[in-house]
Amino acid sequence: MIRKSILTIAVAALTMSCCNSDQQTSASGPSFDEVIASRRSVRSYDATKTISEAEVRELIASAQEAPSWANQLPTKYYVAQSPAMLDSVKNHIGGNIRNVEGAPILIVSTFERGKSGFFNGQPANDLGDEWGAYDNGLANAYLVLKARAMGFDTLIMGMRETDALRRLFNIPENEAVTAVISLGYRNGEPKRPERKKLDEILKFY
């Protein structure tokens, strides 16, 4: 009888362990490969869904983990979330205004000039401030991948009116405005554009 009771307890414990393991796996979210495979440049958003300030903070915190020249962290973000600011930003992104309808968040991305790629105020190589743009691109890549992992979607837009956005967000002159990034939930399933064959962009020596 005692042996049977011990066996029953052991089986129950094993069952609970398996269930907990399944729950942990499910709660952990998509794998990195799944995030990469499902990320799209989304041009149609579900206007019924919102994104909280806390979620945006989590997103930007992940973007900060991107590598940068000498850990200069030149990237800055300016977030439009109120209806008035969203409307204002939309007026300064050209034809993309129709692509971000329904997106609850618009993010202006910048980088501080004279930081990445510089030592003692002098360019370290021929790229100069292009290193700042490089580091900004890395941070934005982290941002869009983290967004997808959180279930969000994005569109990185290069069409923007720099001076107008600078005035709207009071962006300092020493920051280069690079892109406006929409953030929201996809409305439908966008198609995946074809990529080049790997051997077209890869060479081993």
ABEGO torsion letter per residue (X at the ends): XAAAAAAAAAAAAAAAAAAAAAAAAAAAEBBAAAAAAABBBBABBBAABBBBAAAAAAAAAAAAABBBBGGAGABBBBBBABAAAAAAAAAAAEAAAAAABGBABBBBBBBBBGABGBBGGBBABAAEAAAAAAAAAAAAAAAAAAAAAAGBBBBBBABBBAAAAAAAAGBBAABBBABBBBBBBBBEBBBBBBBBBAAAABBBX
